[in-house]
Amino acid sequence: MSKSETEEMIEIEIDGQEKQECLEEGVEEQTITSADLIQQDIDINEPIGNLKKLLEPRIQMSLDGYEICLQDIQVLMEACIYGVKIPDQT
């Protein structure tokens, strides 16, 4: 998801067939197929920032303008130890 876009992902079905995005103007539905998806395995102990480094050569473009989101949650590096999100203890 590009940093410049003002959108919030609100639903992704497990089978990856449909995605809904909530935009400022309203809700837009988009159908995605397996051809639109890229799978990349990464060690759970590896910093999440390395994901961009692994994907960039595969898709042959820079991902500097994009954020990494896991399970609809943006990973904030200041809330991480070695790239691993710290669970909220409250």
C-alpha positions, -999 to +999 in steps of 0.1 A: +000+000+000+015+033-010+022+059+016+006+086-005-027+069-008-054+077+019-069+043+022-075+017+048-078-020+041-108-033+060-113-069+048-093-097+032-109-131+028-086-160+036-090-175+001-076-142-014-105-139-039-120-106-027-106-074-011-126-044+001-109-011+006-125+018+024-117+051+006-125+086+017-151+088-011-167+054-002-161+017-004-146+001-035-146-036-040-119-053-060-115-089-071-080-103-070-068-137-084-039-158-076-020-142-105-022-109-085-005-124-054+031-129-045+041-154-018+074-149+001+085-171+030+105-153+057+119-166+090+099-154+119+131-142+136+142-121+106+135-083+107+103-075+087+121-048+068+140-076+050+108-085+033+111-056+009+147-066+001+135-101-008+106-089-029+122-061-049+143-083-072+114-106-078+090-078-089+118-057-104+107-024-088+115-004-057+092-008-027+105+024-009+071+041-013+052+013+003+044+003+039+044-033+052+012-043+069+006-077+086-029-088+093-042-053+086-018-038+113+009-014+103+043-024+118+059+006+136+096+002+138+098+023+170+075-003+187+098-032+176+128-050+189+150-062+160+120-058+137+096-079+158+065-061+170+062-060+208+028-072+220+007-047+240+009-058+277-022-038+288 
